[in-house]
Amino acid sequence: VNDIVVRGHYAYLATSDDAGELTIVDVANLAATPVKVDAPGSQDGLSLKLFGNTVYLGRAKGTAPQPDVLVVDITHPTAQIG
């Protein structure tokens, strides 16, 4: 885990997991399966910023066309995000 931001009942984790660079954990229900966002490319998730219903995942510098910042709508944090 490279960065953590907590808001309400959810913890948002920037990780080096290639299948879940952004992982969302429901801290009010730890038995629930975390939601993992698999960003394109293989860059690690390094940092997080939350503004409103949007999380910005900063990633290790990559090559085009993989973005260095992934923008994710978290209006429904536990929904499966593609």
N, CA, C and O atoms as a printed pandas DataFrame, in Angstrom:
     atom_number atom_name residue_name chain_id  residue_number  x_coord  y_coord  z_coord
0              1         N          VAL        A               1    0.852   -1.175    0.000
1              2        CA          VAL        A               1    0.000    0.000    0.000
2              3         C          VAL        A               1    0.894    1.232    0.000
3              4         O          VAL        A               1    1.759    1.385    0.863
4              5         N          ASN        A               2    0.678    2.106   -0.972
5              6        CA          ASN        A               2    1.498    3.308   -1.112
6              7         C          ASN        A               2    0.828    4.569   -0.574
7              8         O          ASN        A               2    1.509    5.534   -0.228
8              9         N          ASP        A               3   -0.503    4.564   -0.503
9             10        CA          ASP        A               3   -1.232    5.712    0.033
10            11         C          ASP        A               3   -2.612    5.233    0.464
11            12         O          ASP        A               3   -3.171    4.306   -0.121
12            13         N          ILE        A               4   -3.152    5.876    1.494
13            14        CA          ILE        A               4   -4.492    5.545    1.994
14            15         C          ILE        A               4   -5.234    6.847    2.260
15            16         O          ILE        A               4   -4.686    7.788    2.834
16            17         N          VAL        A               5   -6.498    6.880    1.831
17            18        CA          VAL        A               5   -7.395    7.983    2.170
18            19         C          VAL        A               5   -8.675    7.350    2.696
19            20         O          VAL        A               5   -9.209    6.425    2.084
20            21         N          VAL        A               6   -9.168    7.843    3.830
21            22        CA          VAL        A               6  -10.399    7.318    4.410
22            23         C          VAL        A               6  -11.448    8.415    4.401
23            24         O          VAL        A               6  -11.196    9.549    4.809
24            25         N          ARG        A               7  -12.627    8.051    3.928
25            26        CA          ARG        A               7  -13.776    8.957    3.974
26            27         C          ARG        A               7  -14.992    8.134    4.326
27            28         O          ARG        A               7  -15.323    7.158    3.651
28            29         N          GLY        A               8  -15.655    8.545    5.398
29            30        CA          GLY        A               8  -16.843    7.813    5.833
30            31         C          GLY        A               8  -16.495    6.374    6.165
31            32         O          GLY        A               8  -15.582    6.106    6.946
32            33         N          HIS        A               9  -17.237    5.445    5.558
33            34        CA          HIS        A               9  -17.042    4.022    5.827
34            35         C          HIS        A               9  -16.064    3.359    4.862
35            36         O          HIS        A               9  -15.929    2.135    4.875
36            37         N          TYR        A              10  -15.379    4.137    4.028
37            38        CA          TYR        A              10  -14.538    3.543    2.989
38            39         C          TYR        A              10  -13.095    3.991    3.090
39            40         O          TYR        A              10  -12.802    5.158    3.352
40            41         N          ALA        A              11  -12.198    3.035    2.876
41            42        CA          ALA        A              11  -10.769    3.321    2.774
42            43         C          ALA        A              11  -10.372    3.093    1.320
43            44         O          ALA        A              11  -10.696    2.061    0.732
44            45         N          TYR        A              12   -9.672    4.056    0.751
45            46        CA          TYR        A              12   -9.201    3.999   -0.628
46            47         C          TYR        A              12   -7.693    3.788   -0.572
47            48         O          TYR        A              12   -6.978    4.560    0.067
48            49         N          LEU        A              13   -7.210    2.747   -1.238
49            50        CA          LEU        A              13   -5.798    2.387   -1.167
50            51         C          LEU        A              13   -5.169    2.454   -2.553
51            52         O          LEU        A              13   -5.705    1.895   -3.510
52            53         N          ALA        A              14   -4.042    3.133   -2.659
53            54        CA          ALA        A              14   -3.222    3.107   -3.867
54            55         C          ALA        A              14   -2.189    2.008   -3.641
55            56         O          ALA        A              14   -1.429    2.057   -2.674
56            57         N          THR        A              15   -2.159    1.011   -4.538
57            58        CA          THR        A              15   -1.313   -0.158   -4.297
58            59         C          THR        A              15   -0.465   -0.506   -5.521
59            60         O          THR        A              15   -0.609    0.076   -6.596
60            61         N          SER        A              16    0.417   -1.474   -5.313
61            62        CA          SER        A              16    1.227   -1.997   -6.406
62            63         C          SER        A              16    0.624   -3.291   -6.969
63            64         O          SER        A              16    1.267   -3.974   -7.765
64            65         N          ASP        A              17   -0.594   -3.626   -6.566
65            66        CA          ASP        A              17   -1.296   -4.813   -7.056
66            67         C          ASP        A              17   -1.670   -4.594   -8.524
67            68         O          ASP        A              17   -2.458   -3.698   -8.827
68            69         N          ASP        A              18   -1.122   -5.391   -9.431
69            70        CA          ASP        A              18   -1.393   -5.200  -10.854
70            71         C          ASP        A              18   -2.858   -5.417  -11.223
71            72         O          ASP        A              18   -3.289   -4.994  -12.296
72            73         N          ALA        A              19   -3.623   -6.065  -10.360
73            74        CA          ALA        A              19   -5.046   -6.272  -10.624
74            75         C          ALA        A              19   -5.923   -5.355   -9.783
75            76         O          ALA        A              19   -7.145   -5.505   -9.782
76            77         N          GLY        A              20   -5.319   -4.404   -9.064
77            78        CA          GLY        A              20   -6.104   -3.525   -8.209
78            79         C          GLY        A              20   -5.289   -2.338   -7.723
79            80         O          GLY        A              20   -5.102   -2.150   -6.521
80            81         N          GLU        A              21   -4.806   -1.538   -8.669
81            82        CA          GLU        A              21   -4.003   -0.370   -8.283
82            83         C          GLU        A              21   -4.776    0.577   -7.363
83            84         O          GLU        A              21   -4.193    1.271   -6.530
84            85         N          LEU        A              22   -6.089    0.590   -7.531
85            86        CA          LEU        A              22   -6.982    1.274   -6.592
86            87         C          LEU        A              22   -7.849    0.206   -5.945
87            88         O          LEU        A              22   -8.565   -0.519   -6.637
88            89         N          THR        A              23   -7.790    0.105   -4.630
89            90        CA          THR        A              23   -8.604   -0.861   -3.897
90            91         C          THR        A              23   -9.466   -0.101   -2.905
91            92         O          THR        A              23   -8.976    0.759   -2.174
92            93         N          ILE        A              24  -10.765   -0.425   -2.884
93            94        CA          ILE        A              24  -11.719    0.244   -1.999
94            95         C          ILE        A              24  -12.216   -0.770   -0.978
95            96         O          ILE        A              24  -12.749   -1.822   -1.330
96            97         N          VAL        A              25  -12.029   -0.427    0.303
97            98        CA          VAL        A              25  -12.402   -1.320    1.393
98            99         C          VAL        A              25  -13.521   -0.672    2.206
99           100         O          VAL        A              25  -13.415    0.489    2.603
100          101         N          ASP        A              26  -14.584   -1.419    2.448
101          102        CA          ASP        A              26  -15.678   -0.963    3.305
102          103         C          ASP        A              26  -15.266   -1.262    4.746
103          104         O          ASP        A              26  -15.390   -2.398    5.203
104          105         N          VAL        A              27  -14.778   -0.251    5.460
105          106        CA          VAL        A              27  -14.270   -0.472    6.815
106          107         C          VAL        A              27  -15.392   -0.710    7.825
107          108         O          VAL        A              27  -15.125   -1.151    8.943
108          109         N          ALA        A              28  -16.631   -0.429    7.455
109          110        CA          ALA        A              28  -17.768   -0.720    8.322
110          111         C          ALA        A              28  -18.205   -2.173    8.188
111          112         O          ALA        A              28  -18.957   -2.681    9.020
112          113         N          ASN        A              29  -17.728   -2.846    7.127
113          114        CA          ASN        A              29  -18.082   -4.242    6.879
114          115         C          ASN        A              29  -16.849   -4.944    6.312
115          116         O          ASN        A              29  -16.756   -5.172    5.106
116          117         N          LEU        A              30  -15.914   -5.283    7.183
117          118        CA          LEU        A              30  -14.653   -5.869    6.728
118          119         C          LEU        A              30  -14.821   -7.253    6.111
119          120         O          LEU        A              30  -13.896   -7.760    5.477
120          121         N          ALA        A              31  -15.983   -7.869    6.286
121          122        CA          ALA        A              31  -16.243   -9.161    5.651
122          123         C          ALA        A              31  -16.554   -8.994    4.165
123          124         O          ALA        A              31  -16.471   -9.960    3.406
124          125         N          ALA        A              32  -16.909   -7.788    3.743
125          126        CA          ALA        A              32  -17.220   -7.534    2.335
126          127         C          ALA        A              32  -15.939   -7.607    1.503
127          128         O          ALA        A              32  -14.865   -7.208    1.953
128          129         N          THR        A              33  -16.073   -8.113    0.311
129          130        CA          THR        A              33  -14.941   -8.204   -0.603
130          131         C          THR        A              33  -14.558   -6.806   -1.079
131          132         O          THR        A              33  -15.418   -6.053   -1.536
132          133         N          PRO        A              34  -13.282   -6.450   -0.978
133          134        CA          PRO        A              34  -12.855   -5.130   -1.472
134          135         C          PRO        A              34  -13.085   -5.008   -2.979
135          136         O          PRO        A              34  -13.006   -5.994   -3.711
136          137         N          VAL        A              35  -13.368   -3.801   -3.422
137          138        CA          VAL        A              35  -13.508   -3.511   -4.848
138          139         C          VAL        A              35  -12.132   -3.138   -5.366
139          140         O          VAL        A              35  -11.462   -2.271   -4.804
140          141         N          LYS        A              36  -11.708   -3.800   -6.450
141          142        CA          LYS        A              36  -10.403   -3.510   -7.040
142          143         C          LYS        A              36  -10.587   -2.913   -8.420
143          144         O          LYS        A              36  -11.350   -3.422   -9.241
144          145         N          VAL        A              37   -9.874   -1.824   -8.661
145          146        CA          VAL        A              37   -9.884   -1.177   -9.971
146          147         C          VAL        A              37   -8.558   -1.508  -10.641
147          148         O          VAL        A              37   -7.491   -1.126  -10.159
148          149         N          ASP        A              38   -8.638   -2.217  -11.751
149          150        CA          ASP        A              38   -7.455   -2.604  -12.512
150          151         C          ASP        A              38   -7.207   -1.550  -13.578
151          152         O          ASP        A              38   -7.883   -1.522  -14.607
152          153         N          ALA        A              39   -6.246   -0.696  -13.330
153          154        CA          ALA        A              39   -5.919    0.378  -14.269
154          155         C          ALA        A              39   -5.158   -0.201  -15.463
155          156         O          ALA        A              39   -4.466   -1.210  -15.328
156          157         N          PRO        A              40   -5.285    0.438  -16.636
157          158        CA          PRO        A              40   -4.552   -0.066  -17.799
158          159         C          PRO        A              40   -3.043    0.051  -17.595
159          160         O          PRO        A              40   -2.571    0.976  -16.935
160          161         N          GLY        A              41   -2.295   -0.887  -18.160
161          162        CA          GLY        A              41   -0.846   -0.865  -18.008
162          163         C          GLY        A              41   -0.432   -1.536  -16.716
163          164         O          GLY        A              41   -1.261   -2.115  -16.013
164          165         N          SER        A              42    0.856   -1.459  -16.403
165          166        CA          SER        A              42    1.371   -2.138  -15.222
166          167         C          SER        A              42    1.960   -1.184  -14.185
167          168         O          SER        A              42    2.641   -1.628  -13.260
168          169         N          GLN        A              43    1.708    0.126  -14.323
169          170        CA          GLN        A              43    2.235    1.086  -13.361
170          171         C          GLN        A              43    1.529    0.943  -12.020
171          172         O          GLN        A              43    0.326    0.688  -11.958
172          173         N          ASP        A              44    2.291    1.110  -10.957
173          174        CA          ASP        A              44    1.743    1.035   -9.608
174          175         C          ASP        A              44    0.921    2.275   -9.277
175          176         O          ASP        A              44    1.179    3.360   -9.797
176          177         N          GLY        A              45   -0.075    2.101   -8.403
177          178        CA          GLY        A              45   -0.780    3.236   -7.826
178          179         C          GLY        A              45    0.082    3.821   -6.724
179          180         O          GLY        A              45    0.512    3.095   -5.828
180          181         N          LEU        A              46    0.343    5.128   -6.771
181          182        CA          LEU        A              46    1.255    5.750   -5.812
182          183         C          LEU        A              46    0.587    6.726   -4.853
183          184         O          LEU        A              46    0.966    6.805   -3.685
184          185         N          SER        A              47   -0.413    7.475   -5.341
185          186        CA          SER        A              47   -1.004    8.515   -4.502
186          187         C          SER        A              47   -2.484    8.653   -4.812
187          188         O          SER        A              47   -2.958    8.236   -5.869
188          189         N          LEU        A              48   -3.214    9.256   -3.852
189          190        CA          LEU        A              48   -4.658    9.439   -3.991
190          191         C          LEU        A              48   -5.057   10.835   -3.578
191          192         O          LEU        A              48   -4.480   11.407   -2.654
192          193         N          LYS        A              49   -6.048   11.386   -4.262
193          194        CA          LYS        A              49   -6.713   12.626   -3.871
194          195         C          LYS        A              49   -8.200   12.414   -4.096
195          196         O          LYS        A              49   -8.610   11.898   -5.135
196          197         N          LEU        A              50   -9.008   12.813   -3.119
197          198        CA          LEU        A              50  -10.458   12.726   -3.233
198          199         C          LEU        A              50  -11.034   14.127   -3.300
199          200         O          LEU        A              50  -10.702   14.991   -2.488
200          201         N          PHE        A              51  -11.906   14.342   -4.285
201          202        CA          PHE        A              51  -12.648   15.591   -4.417
202          203         C          PHE        A              51  -14.076   15.222   -4.786
203          204         O          PHE        A              51  -14.327   14.678   -5.861
204          205         N          GLY        A              52  -15.001   15.517   -3.896
205          206        CA          GLY        A              52  -16.396   15.166   -4.162
206          207         C          GLY        A              52  -16.542   13.668   -4.336
207          208         O          GLY        A              52  -16.130   12.886   -3.480
208          209         N          ASN        A              53  -17.137   13.274   -5.463
209          210        CA          ASN        A              53  -17.343   11.855   -5.762
210          211         C          ASN        A              53  -16.311   11.321   -6.745
211          212         O          ASN        A              53  -16.578   10.373   -7.484
212          213         N          THR        A              54  -15.132   11.934   -6.749
213          214        CA          THR        A              54  -14.086   11.524   -7.673
214          215         C          THR        A              54  -12.800   11.260   -6.914
215          216         O          THR        A              54  -12.401   12.042   -6.051
216          217         N          VAL        A              55  -12.155   10.147   -7.242
217          218        CA          VAL        A              55  -10.831    9.862   -6.699
218          219         C          VAL        A              55   -9.839    9.930   -7.867
219          220         O          VAL        A              55  -10.089    9.418   -8.958
220          221         N          TYR        A              56   -8.722   10.573   -7.597
221          222        CA          TYR        A              56   -7.641   10.674   -8.572
222          223         C          TYR        A              56   -6.508    9.781   -8.084
223          224         O          TYR        A              56   -5.966    9.983   -6.997
224          225         N          LEU        A              57   -6.159    8.796   -8.897
225          226        CA          LEU        A              57   -5.100    7.849   -8.561
226          227         C          LEU        A              57   -3.854    8.234   -9.343
227          228         O          LEU        A              57   -3.813    8.104  -10.567
228          229         N          GLY        A              58   -2.844    8.707   -8.632
229          230        CA          GLY        A              58   -1.564    9.007   -9.263
230          231         C          GLY        A              58   -0.783    7.718   -9.429
231          232         O          GLY        A              58   -0.738    6.884   -8.525
232          233         N          ARG        A              59   -0.166    7.561  -10.597
233          234        CA          ARG        A              59    0.533    6.317  -10.910
234          235         C          ARG        A              59    1.983    6.587  -11.284
235          236         O          ARG        A              59    2.357    7.710  -11.624
236          237         N          ALA        A              60    2.780    5.549  -11.216
237          238        CA          ALA        A              60    4.171    5.651  -11.647
238          239         C          ALA        A              60    4.199    6.059  -13.121
239          240         O          ALA        A              60    3.316    5.681  -13.891
240          241         N          LYS        A              61    5.196    6.816  -13.500
241          242        CA          LYS        A              61    5.309    7.277  -14.891
242          243         C          LYS        A              61    5.307    6.086  -15.827
243          244         O          LYS        A              61    6.062    5.130  -15.644
244          245         N          GLY        A              62    4.446    6.156  -16.834
245          246        CA          GLY        A              62    4.342    5.074  -17.805
246          247         C          GLY        A              62    4.569    5.589  -19.210
247          248         O          GLY        A              62    4.957    6.739  -19.416
248          249         N          THR        A              63    4.326    4.735  -20.151
249          250        CA          THR        A              63    4.424    5.119  -21.549
250          251         C          THR        A              63    3.024    5.294  -22.097
251          252         O          THR        A              63    2.079    4.670  -21.615
252          253         N          ALA        A              64    2.890    6.138  -23.100
253          254        CA          ALA        A              64    1.587    6.352  -23.726
254          255         C          ALA        A              64    1.087    5.016  -24.246
255          256         O          ALA        A              64    1.928    4.243  -24.704
256          257         N          PRO        A              65   -0.145    4.672  -24.225
257          258        CA          PRO        A              65   -1.282    5.510  -23.886
258          259         C          PRO        A              65   -1.770    5.347  -22.443
259          260         O          PRO        A              65   -2.845    5.852  -22.119
260          261         N          GLN        A              66   -1.032    4.668  -21.567
261          262        CA          GLN        A              66   -1.475    4.517  -20.186
262          263         C          GLN        A              66   -1.370    5.847  -19.456
263          264         O          GLN        A              66   -0.319    6.488  -19.490
264          265         N          PRO        A              67   -2.446    6.273  -18.794
265          266        CA          PRO        A              67   -2.426    7.568  -18.101
266          267         C          PRO        A              67   -1.622    7.524  -16.805
267          268         O          PRO        A              67   -1.556    6.492  -16.138
268          269         N          ASP        A              68   -1.015    8.654  -16.460
269          270        CA          ASP        A              68   -0.290    8.773  -15.196
270          271         C          ASP        A              68   -1.243    9.086  -14.051
271          272         O          ASP        A              68   -0.896    8.911  -12.883
272          273         N          VAL        A              69   -2.450    9.551  -14.385
273          274        CA          VAL        A              69   -3.493    9.806  -13.396
274          275         C          VAL        A              69   -4.770    9.139  -13.886
275          276         O          VAL        A              69   -5.214    9.369  -15.011
276          277         N          LEU        A              70   -5.345    8.320  -13.038
277          278        CA          LEU        A              70   -6.603    7.664  -13.363
278          279         C          LEU        A              70   -7.707    8.354  -12.575
279          280         O          LEU        A              70   -7.582    8.542  -11.365
280          281         N          VAL        A              71   -8.789    8.735  -13.255
281          282        CA          VAL        A              71   -9.914    9.422  -12.627
282          283         C          VAL        A              71  -11.049    8.411  -12.489
283          284         O          VAL        A              71  -11.477    7.808  -13.473
284          285         N          VAL        A              72  -11.540    8.226  -11.236
285          286        CA          VAL        A              72  -12.558    7.209  -10.973
286          287         C          VAL        A              72  -13.733    7.839  -10.233
287          288         O          VAL        A              72  -13.555    8.511   -9.218
288          289         N          ASP        A              73  -14.933    7.612  -10.755
289          290        CA          ASP        A              73  -16.171    8.070  -10.104
290          291         C          ASP        A              73  -16.476    7.110   -8.963
291          292         O          ASP        A              73  -16.611    5.906   -9.181
292          293         N          ILE        A              74  -16.585    7.638   -7.746
293          294        CA          ILE        A              74  -16.857    6.801   -6.572
294          295         C          ILE        A              74  -18.211    7.128   -5.956
295          296         O          ILE        A              74  -18.394    7.007   -4.745
296          297         N          THR        A              75  -19.152    7.540   -6.788
297          298        CA          THR        A              75  -20.497    7.833   -6.294
298          299         C          THR        A              75  -21.057    6.634   -5.535
299          300         O          THR        A              75  -21.713    6.799   -4.506
300          301         N          HIS        A              76  -20.799    5.432   -6.038
301          302        CA          HIS        A              76  -21.203    4.179   -5.390
302          303         C          HIS        A              76  -19.934    3.362   -5.174
303          304         O          HIS        A              76  -19.594    2.530   -6.015
304          305         N          PRO        A              77  -19.225    3.580   -4.068
305          306        CA          PRO        A              77  -17.891    2.999   -3.870
306          307         C          PRO        A              77  -17.800    1.481   -3.980
307          308         O          PRO        A              77  -16.767    0.957   -4.397
308          309         N          THR        A              78  -18.866    0.762   -3.611
309          310        CA          THR        A              78  -18.764   -0.696   -3.629
310          311         C          THR        A              78  -19.252   -1.300   -4.928
311          312         O          THR        A              78  -19.241   -2.523   -5.073
312          313         N          ALA        A              79  -19.683   -0.476   -5.887
313          314        CA          ALA        A              79  -20.088   -1.002   -7.193
314          315         C          ALA        A              79  -18.844   -1.504   -7.923
315          316         O          ALA        A              79  -17.748   -0.979   -7.726
316          317         N          GLN        A              80  -19.014   -2.497   -8.746
317          318        CA          GLN        A              80  -17.879   -2.984   -9.532
318          319         C          GLN        A              80  -17.531   -1.923  -10.564
319          320         O          GLN        A              80  -18.353   -1.552  -11.402
320          321         N          ILE        A              81  -16.309   -1.449  -10.485
321          322        CA          ILE        A              81  -15.839   -0.373  -11.361
322          323         C          ILE        A              81  -14.970   -0.997  -12.439
323          324         O          ILE        A              81  -14.065   -1.779  -12.147
324          325         N          GLY        A              82  -15.252   -0.643  -13.696
325          326        CA          GLY        A              82  -14.479   -1.219  -14.793
326          327         C          GLY        A              82  -13.295   -0.384  -15.180
327          328         O          GLY        A              82  -12.553   -0.750  -16.091
